[in-house]
Amino acid sequence: MSHPAGRGEPGTSSTGSSGSNLHPDAADSADSSDEPLDFRQPSPPAQETLGAEDLRDDSATHDGRATGPGRRRSRWDLRRIVVDTRPLSIPAYRRLWTSTAVTSVGSQLTAVAVPKQIYDITGSSAYVGLAGLVALVPLVVFALWGGAIADAVDRRKLLLVTNTGIAVTSLLFWAQAFAGAHSVWVLFGLLGLQQACAGVNQPARSASIPRLVPAHLLPAANALGSTVFQIGSIIGPLLAGVLIPVLGLSTLYLIDSVALTVTIWAVWRLPALPPLAGAPRRAGLRHVIEGFGYLATRKVLLVSFLADVIAMVFGMPRALFPQMAQQTFGDPPGGGFALGILFAAIPLGAVLGGLFSGAFSRVRRHGVAVIGAVCAWGLAIVGFGLSPWLWLAAFFLAVAGMADLVSMVFRGTIMQSAASDEMRGRMQGVFTVVVAGGPRLADLLHGTAGAAVGTTVAVSGGGVLVVVAMLAAVVAFPIFWRYRAQDS
């Protein structure tokens, strides 16, 4: 399942590059060096590497202490249930995660400010809607190209360039707002430029994670990244709503650009991440096409994308939230409390799912986890569509959000582990396109269906289609059901 594309969203090769040999002390020694890490050298012995045993042993508690025979009897030890923070003990990953946390909040400030400023200038929601298209096209195009670039050059340097580009555009957003420029076309131009930078940034960011984190900790790392992204998607808009009347709209852009300096600093301190196969090269259309050819031959990867398309296209009813809030849950015309609850329930559920994701690193059947999560999403959407009360509707949407988090974490882990390192960037580029396009297609389908047959049938019927289509995909591609985590 997907989320609207954002700048900070985070995302092991079964064919020979299954995660990194980068341990905590090695990461510190490689902080901001331009020298590439030698991934072909054996890791230091466990007793000579600080924390290495804790990072490798899934029986250890998340604070690094071994469970021991006595602790093993406490099966429901809270530390085995809450979010697994072991990846944060790896300095390089911690820096990448910090950059994700900062941009998750900052990008939401700009995401609120841009449509608000467009509406203030034009007084037309049509222009606000057009801004979505202006943002989508460069995001899709540059995500595909950016994925190919991420496979061809040092990913750390690519992240530095793109984060700098995003910061500069945020600063230009502030300059035009502060100067009182009332041009919607200037806003469109800056928005397209920023989304182009984000389109290149996202594949490089997600493809870097398996180079920083051991393969068995990828689910935990992805859960941490997804959780902080969801928290940012909640805090950012709330913070924007508080700051606009106090500091003014232009200040949101300035805060975002200043916050991005933290991101640039964190990325600067990452180790070099050059291509493992050969020297850096140019990336062109041929390499983008190679990525699609690679995807067509990897059924596990193909179904992981298909699962997200199924869940989003058939089961994301956000286009019907305004109608349901008013007609089913009694909001006044123009919006009210119920509308806010409906939009907040899914990300809140995802945050709860992330906070209690401690068991993810012990799950081996990643394909089964995705299948179960997508089916749970579909069933929760059915429950939401049939709910006559707001509290029950919010409950089912929160359950859907939890399922969304599970699906996202394990699909991301599959993409990182089942693709070779030289293809990870391109796979993450395709993933960005799916994330950006799926919900928008769902808006069109659900809006049309809701107008034709009513919200109850459109929403609950979509949830049923999610379950049926997912099970049909499993029957057609049983290899996905059998897929297990790669050993490392």
N, C-alpha and C positions, 0 to 999 in steps of 0.2 A: 504494500500500500504506500501511497505517496503523500508528500506534503508539497504545498506550493513552493516553488523553487526559491531559495534564499541564498545569501552569500555564505552562510556559515555552516551549512548542513554537511555532516560528515558522511560517509558511506560504509596469498598463500597459494601458492600455486600447486596444483595437483601434478604438475609436470616438471617439478624440480626446483621451484623457489617458493617455499611455503613459509614465509615470514622471515623475520630478521634475526641475525645473530647479535643484534645490538642490545647489550645489557646496560643496567643503570650506570655503572662506572664508565663503560665504553662511550655512552652517550655524552657524559660530561666532558670527556676528553675530546669529543668531536664537535663541541658546541657550535661554533660559527666558522669552522674550517671549511675551506673550499676543496679540501682533499676528500675524494670519495672514500667511503668505508669499504674495506675488503671483506665482502660477504663470503668469500670462499675459504677464509681461514677458520679453523675450528674454534668453537667457543672456549673460553677459559674453563678449567675444572670448576665444578660447583662450589668446592670449598674455598676457592680463591676469588669468587665473584660475589660481591655483596648483593644479597637478595636473589641470586639466580635460582636457588632451590625453591624459594617461595614462589617465584614466577612460574616455575615449571610444574609445581605440585598442586594439583587441583584439590587435594585434601587439606591444604593449608587454609586457615581463615583469612579473611580479607585484610586483616591488620598485620599479616605476615607471620603469625604464630601458628606452628603446626597444631593440628587438632589433637593428636595423640589418642591412645586407646580410650582414655576417660572422656575426652571431648567427642569422640565419634559416637558415643552412645546418645549424645544430645543431638538427635537428627534434625530437630527444628531450631537449632541454634540460630538466633536472629542474624548473625553475621553471615550465615550461609544463604540467607534469603534477600537481604538488602543489597543494593547495587554493589557490584564487585569493583573496587577501586584499585586493584593491583596494577592495571596499566598506568595509573598516575604515578607509580613509583619509578617509571621509566622517564627520565628527564626529557628526552626528545619528544615522546608522545605527550607529556604534560604540557610542553610548549605549544604543540599543535592544538591540543584541546583548549588551552587558554585562548588561543587566537579564535577558535570556534565560538567559545563562550562570549567573547567581546563582540564579535561581528553578529552573533545571533540577536543581541539586544540592539546594537547600533543600526543594523540593517532594517530593523523594524521601525525605528524612528524615521528613517528616510521613506520606508514603505508607507507610513501614515502621512508624512508631510507632502509627498509628491501628489497623490490624488486630492488632498485637501487644497493645495495651492492651485491645482488645475481647476478645481470646482470654484474656488474663489475668483479666479480670473475669468472663467467662461460662464459660470452659472449653469453649466450643462453636464448632466451625468453621462451623456453620450461621449463627450471628450474624455471623461474619466475611464469609460469603457474602452475607448480607443487607445488609451495609455497601456492597457493590458496587452493589446496586440503589438504595440510599439515595443514593449518589453519582451514579449514572447519570441518574436522572430529572431532578433540577434542572440537571445539566450540559446535557442535551439541550434542555430547555425554555428555559433562559436563553441557550443558544448561539443558538437561532433568534431569540429576541427581542433578544439582544445584538447580533446582526448587523445588525438593523434600526436599533438605536440607534446603532451605529457609523457608519451611513450618514447619520444625522440630526444628529449633534452633533460637536463638536471631539473627535477621537480621542485627542489628548493628554490632555485633561481626563478623558475616560472611562477611560483607562489609569490615571491618577492615582487616581480614585475606586475602581476595582476592585482595584488593587494595595494600596491602603490597607485595603480590606475584607478582602482575603486576609491581610494582616499582622495585623489585629485579631483575626481568627478563630484564627490561629496562636497569638497571645498568650493567647486564651481557652482554647485547647487546653492550653497550658502551665499556666495558672492552675488548671484543674480537675485536671490530673494532679499538680501540686505540692501541691494541697490534699487530695489523696487521695479525690476524689469517685469513687465506684465506681458510676457510672450509665452504662449503655450508651446510654440514650436521650439523655442530654446529648451524648455523642459523636456519635450519629446526627444530632442537631440541628445541631451545629457543622459536621459533615462536609457536610451538605446546604447550609448557608449558604456554606461555603467553595467548594463546587463551583458554586453559583449565581454567585458572583463570578468564578470561573474561566471559566464559560461565557460571560459577557459580555466578559471580558478577551481571550480567545483570538481572536475575530474582529477586534476592534479592533487588536490587535497585528499580525496578519498583513496586514490591510488597510492598515496604515500604511506598510509597507515600500515599495510602489511610489511613495509620496510622498517618500521619502527617498533613493532609489537610482535612477540612470538605468536605463532599460528593459533595455539590453544587459547590465547587471550583475546583473539579478534572479536568474539561475541561480546565480551566485557567492554572492550574498547569502543565498539560500535554502539553499545547500549549507553555508555557515558556520553558519547557525542550526540546521539539522538535525544537523550534526556535533556542535555543542556540546551540543545536547539529548541526543543519544545518549551522549556522554561523561558527562553528568550522570546519566543513567539507570543507568550502570555504577558511577560513583564514589559516588553518593548511598547506595544500599543497602549497599555495602561499608563506607562511613563509618559508617552507622547501626549496622551489626553490630559495629563496633569500639567505638563510643561508648556503646552501651546498658549493657554491663557495667561501664564505667569511670565514666560521668557520670550514668547513669540515663536512663530513657525520657523523662521530662518535659523533660530538657535538649534533646532533639531538637527539640521544639516551639519552645523559646526560641531556639535557633540559627536556625531557619527564620524566625521573626518578626524577629530582629535583621538577618538577611541581607536581608530584604525592604526594609529602610530604604535599602539601596544601590540596589535596584530603583526605589524611589520617587524617590530623588535623580536617578537616570539619566533617568527619564521626565520629571521636572520640568524638566530641561534640554533637552528636545526643543522644536522650534519648534511653534507652534500648527498644528493640522491640522484646520481647520474644513471643512465640506462645500464642495466646489468649485461645486456647483450650488445656489445659493440660500442663505438663512439657516438656521441651526439650527432644528429643528422637533421635534415630539413623534413618537414611533414607536409604532405600535400594531399590532394583528392584521392590518389591511389592508396594511401595509407588509411584514409577513412573507409574506403570501400573494402580494404583488407579486413578491417574490424568487423564489418557486417558479414563477410565471408566466414570469418572465424566464429562468430556467434551462431551462424547457421549450422556449423558442424559440431557445436557443443550443446547437446540437448538439455543438460542440466541448467546451463546459463540461460538458454532460450525459455525454458519453463519458468525460471525465476523472474524474468521480465513479464512473461505472460500472466503470472499470478498477480502481479501488480496491476496490469491492465485490466484484468477481470475484476479485481476488487474495486478499483477506482471508477471505471466506466459504468459498471452496473450498480455499484453500491455506495457512491458518494453523493448524497442528496442535498448538498449545501444550497443549491439553487432554489430549493423548495422551503428553506428555513423561514424566509420572510412570510410566505403564505401560510405555513403551518403555525408560526408564532401568532399570527392574527386570527386565523379561522379556527384552529384547533385549541390553542392555549390562551386565547383571550387578550392578546396584546391590542392596544389601541392603534388606529391607523398612524403610520409613520414610525412604528417601532416602539419597543418597550423592553421590559425585564426579560420576558421569555425569549426574545430574539438573542439577547446577549448570552443567556444560558445555553441555548442551542449551539451557538458558535464556540463557546468556551468549553463545552463538555468533552469533545474529542481530544483536544490538546491536554486538558486536565487529566483525562484517563490515561493518555500516553505518558505523562509525567509520573503518575502513580505506577504504571507498568515499569517504567525505567528505574524508579526508586526501589522496586522489589524485583530486580532482575539478577539477583545474585546467583541463581541457579543456571543462568545461561551458559556459563563456561563449562558446565558439566553435561550439557546436552550434546549428544553425538549425532543424532538423527536430524540433521539440519533440514532436509527436505520435508520430513514429517512435521517439523515445527512450523514451517511455512504453510504447509497444507492445512494444518489444524488452525493456525492463526487466521488464514483467509476465510475458512469456513466459519470460524467464530465471529469474524467481522460480519459476514453475510447474515448469520443468525441474529446478531445484535441489531443489525439494520432492520431486519424483519420485525423484531420486537419494538424498535423505535417507531416504525411506520404504523404499528397497531396500537401504540400507547395513547390512551385518552387523557392522561394526566402529565403535566410538565415534569414532575419529579421522576416519574417512571421513564419518560422519554430521555431525560438527562442521564439516568442510570444506564440505559441501554447504549447511549452515545459514549458514555465513559468506558463501558465495557468494550465498545468498538475501538476506542482510542487505545486501550491496553493491547487489544489484538493487533492493532496497527503497529504499535511499537515492537511487538514480538516479530511480526512479519518483516518489518523494515530491518531489524537487527540481523536476522538470519538470512534474509535475501542479500543484504550487504556483505555478510560474511561469505556466503556462497560465491558471490561475484569476485571477492578478493582471493578466495582460496582455489576456485576451480579455473581461474584464468591465469595464464602465465604472466610474469611481470611485464613483459614487452607488449602485452595486450590489455593490461589493467586500465590504463588511461582511456583507451577507446571504449572499453566496456562501461566505465563510469560515465563517459560522454553520452552513450546511448541511454544509460540510466537517468541522467539529467533530463534528456528529452522526454522520457516516459513520465518522469515526475512532473515536468512542466505541462505536458500535453494531456495526460490522463484526466485530471480533475476538470480541465476546461471542456473536454469532450463530454464528461459527465454532466457538467452544467447544462450543455445543450440538450442532451438526451433526457435528463430528468425534468428540465423546464418544459420541454415539449410533451413528455408523457404526463406530467402533472396537470397541464392544461387540458389534455385529452381525456384522461381517465380519473383524475383526482389524485390528491397527494397520498392517500392511504394505499391505493393500489400501486401507484408508481414507486413508492419507497419500499414497501414490503415485497412487491414483485421483484424489484431490483435485488433485494437481499437474497431471495430464493434463487435468482439467476446466478448470483455469485457462487453459491454453494454448488449448484448443478454444473456450472461451467468449470469450476475448480476440480470437481470430481471427474468430469469428463477429460480434463487435461491430464489428470493422474492416470486414468485408464489408457489414454493415448501415449503417454510417456512415463511408463512405470519406473524408469531409471531415476526419476526425481524422487519418488517414494523411497527408493533404496539408498539415496545419496547420504553419505556419512561424512562427518568432519574429517579433514585430512590429518594424519598423524604428523607430528613435528618432533 
